Amino acid sequence: GYDVKFYGATGGAYMLWDQSADDLILAGAAGLSVAGASTLTGVVTANAGVVVDNITIDGTTIALSSGDLTLDSASSINLNADNGNIVFQDGAVTTAMFQQTSSNFIIRSLVSDKDIIFQGEDGATSIVALTLDMSAAGAATFNSSATFGGVGQFDNYGGTSGKGRIQFGNSGQQFIEGLDTGNGGSGSYLKFGYGSTDALTIGSSGAATFSSTIAATGQITSTRGSDTG
């Protein structure tokens, strides 16, 4: 058999029936325009990309020239990344990442000192429920109360293992501070204070030490007796 070429008015543009490969080829600047629907039962290869309306698919990129892109599925939408990373970018800036490492799920903010903020709707009002402050080592600020189903544990205050502290108000002047050296051993304490003063310290033996006088409107009873000194 022989190849068949169809030429138009444009030089170098033609349609070729390649007999040896059994292919129909549009060569040069020739293009294909189909007014009606087309049914293709084989693989479509478009090495220069595919344009659908204002969506361009080329290589590893799906680009939308304007508007919002909607992924609409009758069932689940599965994102499958073999390296476990789903990256969020704004232009050329990488801002955040969902990451899976050793089966642990990690949410990362990748812009220095930018917070992770959880927002929702309370009635018809938008509220910030929780802010994780990345410029303060991830300090958590709750907009309202927090309910814990188990024990609330405070540790590593000031870099000291077993040490915790609760401060009240924005100034943090009133505080409760505790240190556990190990099962309530020697050196453990619980302090109640204001500013730089430890008003009351309870040691590991249970002995209470007040930094100043005790004022009572009623009777004070001691089962031990009275000590003077």
Salt bridges, closest charged atoms under 4 A:
GLU177 OE2 - LYS163 NZ 3.69
GLU177 OE1 - ARG165 NH1 2.46
ASP198 OD2 - LYS191 NZ 3.18
ASP227 OD2 - ARG224 NH2 3.61
